[in-house]
Amino acid sequence: MVVNPGGRSLPAGFEPRTPEGGPVVPKDAATVVLVRDGSAGPEVFLQRRVKGMAFAGGMTVFPGGGVDPRDADHSVAWHGPGPEWWAERFGCSPEVARALVCAAVRETFEESGVLLAGPDPTTVVGDTSRYTEARAGLVARDLSLAEFLAGADLVLRADLLRPWAHWVTPEQEPRRYDTRFFLAAMPTGQQADGSTSEASHAYWSTPQRALEDFAEGRTHLLPPTRVTLEELAEHDSAASAVAAERTLQKIIPKLVRRGERWHVLLPGEPGFEEAR
């Protein structure tokens, strides 16, 4: 869903197509916002997805993706808040919460090379280049997260993640995701990269600069990405963002027609409650 800069209008000619039989059941997914402090303030890691991809092609996004059934593996060595804690904040079962946290760690490593794990509960991996082969195995689904962590004798660091938001794709979309957004400070000693087939470009940017790029038409943002950037722009440091207390509510945007175009409406905006 491409949203035009300067508003939430969709491109001319866009027509929502609710699949026959009703809305598609959304697939669980995890997105991770990596933050660090830069010379101009806090920065976030962004990737521009390859054009032509089935979902969000050409969009500028945070790392993330769908949950793999193996992400729910109970054998994952885990440190930090348990599945029950995450389940309470994300409004789901502990089993789903476990899979979401594991998916967040796995997808972040696959798409950016950043690994939120360490040899023990008090340390984090430094240089992740030694795990290049395992990263490729995760991408190819030849290796599960549990197998990788066990083979490398690593512990998943759930304590490095923070719950940030909960977004669900509008009902009119043929591909729908029930996405939980996480926030994580960039681990010291690691480097985020764009070594993924899903991204054509990867870079760090202040939230404000990313919003300016969108407003001036240099990038395309999905509503959840834009809103998250707006929220992060209010913080003056990565530590401030990580320490923020968040009350999560499930956000399901609605699509409404106004004149010749369809528009995206968010909860609380005029006309949202009346929209079907």
N, C-alpha and C positions, 0 to 999 in steps of 0.2 A: 504494500500500500504506500504509494508515493504521495507525500503531503507537500503542497507548494509552499515555498518560503513566504513568510509574512502572514501566514494564517494556517487554517487546517482544511483548506479546500483541496479536493482531489483533482487529478488532471481531467481536462475536457475529454469526454468520451468514456470515462470510467463508469461502469454499471455494476453494482453489487450483484452477485449471483449466488443466492443461497441454494446449496445443493438440494436435489430432490430428496424428500424424506426428512427435511429439517436441517438445522445447524449441525455441523460436524462436531463430534466430541473432541475438545482440545487435548493435545498431547502435553504431558508435563515437560517442562524445560527449565533450564537454569541459565542466568546471565550474571557475569561477574564484572563489576566496575572496579578496575585497578586504579588506585590513586597514589600520587607521590607529590612531594613539594618541589616546585621549580623556581626559577629566578623571578617569575612574575606571579607566583602564587601556586596553589594546588593545580595539578595536571591530571588528566585522565587518559587512559590508553584506548585508542579508537582504531577500528579497522573498516575499510571500505570493501564491502562484499563484491565478489565478481558479478558483473552484469550477466543476466540470463539465468541466474540461479532460481530454482523453483520458489523460494521464499526470500523476500527482502533483497533481491538482486540489485546491486548498485547502491544500496543503503550504507550509510556510515553507522556502525554499531559498536557495542561492547562485545568482548568475547563471550561465547555461550552456545548452547545447543540443546537438543532434546535428550531426555533421560534414556539411558540404555537399561534394559531389564537387569543386567548384571550389576548395575550401580547399587542395587539393594542388597548386595552380598554382605552378610553379617560378619564375614571373616576379615573385613577391612580393619586394620589397626587404626584406632581412632583416639584423638585427644581433643578435649574441649567440650562445649555443651553437647549433650546427647540428642538423639533423634526426638525424644519427647519434648525437649526445650524448643527445638526447631519446629516441631509439629504445632505447638501452641502458637507460635508467631506466624506461621504460614497457613494456619487453618486447614491442616491435613492430618492424615494418620502418621504415626511414627515411621511406618514402613516407607511411605512416600517421602517423608522428610529425610530419612537416611539416604534414599536414592537421589534426592535433590542436592544434598550437600556433596555427595560423591560425584554427581554429574558436574557440579560447579567446579570442583577441583580438577576433574578429568578434562573437561572442555577448556578450562583456562590453560592447562598444560598443552593440550593438543593444538590450540589456536594461537597461543602466544609464547609458549616455552616457559611460562611462569609456573612454578610448582609449589603449591601450598602444603608442603610436607617436610619432614625432617627425620634425622636418625633417631631422635627421641623427642619427648613432649616439650622440651625446652629449647630446641634448636630448629633452624630451617635450612634446607639445602642452599648452598651458595651457587656455584657454577652448575647449571643443569645440562651442559653439553654432553656430559658422560651418559645421559639417558636418552640420547638422540634416537637410538635404535628402538628403545621401548616406546618413545613418543610415536614413532612411525607405526609400531605394532598396535597402539591404542587407536590411532586414526583408522587403521585398516580393520579394526575389530578382531584382530588376531590375538589380542591380549586384553584382559579386563583390568580395571583399576586395582582390584584386590590382588590379582596375580602380579601386577607390576610392583605394587608396594611391598608385597611379601618377598618377591625376588630381590628387591633392592634394599630390603630390611629398613623400610621407611614407615613413619607414622603420619596419617592424615591429620593436619592441624585445623580442625574445625573452629578452634578459638581465634584463628586469624580472619575469619569471615564474620560479616555483620549482615543481618537482614535489612533490606532497604525498601523493596516495593513488591507489589503483586499485580501483574497485568495479564489480562486475557484478551486474545484476538477477537475483534467484533464477530458477531454471529454470521454476517454475510460473507465472510471470507472462506474459501474452500480449504485452506490450510490454517488450522487454528492451534495456538499454543497457550497453555496455562503456565505462565512464566514467573518464577520467583527471581527477584533481583537481589544479588548479594553485593557487598562492598568489601574490599580488601586493600590494605596498604601494600605497596610494592615491596617485596622482601629485599633486604639489603644483600648486595652481591649478585643478584640475578638481573638478567636483561630480557625485556619483552621484545619479541620480534614479530615479523609478518610471515614467517615460514609456514604458511598454510595454503592449501589449494583453494580455500574459500575466500581469500582476501587478495585484492589487487594492490592494496596500499595499507600500511599500518604506521601510526605515529602517535606522539603524545601532544596534547593540547590543553590549554586552560579551558574550563567550561565556557567562559565568556567568548573566547576566540572561536570555539566550535559552534556556538550559537550565532556568531557573526557570519561565519562561513555559510551557515544554513540560510540566514536572512538575505545574504547577497547571492544566493543561488549556486554556490560552489559545491555544496554537498546536499544530500537528501537525508532526512531523519524521520524515523518512525516516531509517533507520538510518545511512546514510553522513553525513548532515548532523549527526545527534546525536553520532556518534563524533568527527567533525572538530571540533565545538564543544568536546567534552571535551578533545581534544588541545590546542586553542588556549588553553583556560582555564589551562593549565599555564605559559603564557608571560606575562611581565610587561611586554612591549612589542612593538610591531609589528616592530621590528628583530630582536628575539629570535626571533620566529616565522619571519621571512624567512631568518635565518641558520641555522635548524635543519637538521641533516643527517638526511635521511630515506632509509630503505631501504624501497622499495615492494614490496609483495606483492599479488598479485591476490586480492581478497576477494569470494567468492560466498556470500552468506548462504543458509542452508537454512531451510525451513519445516517445522515438526513439529507434530503434534497432541498436545495435552495436555488431557485432559478434554473440555470442550465448545468449546475454542478452539484456534486455530492460533497458534504462536509463531515468532518469528524467532530463529535461532541464528547466532552468528558463530564463525569459526574460533578454537579454543582454549577454547571454552565447553563445559561438561559436556554430553555427548550429541551433540556436533556430528559426531564421526567415525562414530558409529553411525547417524546419520540418513541416509536414502536421498536 
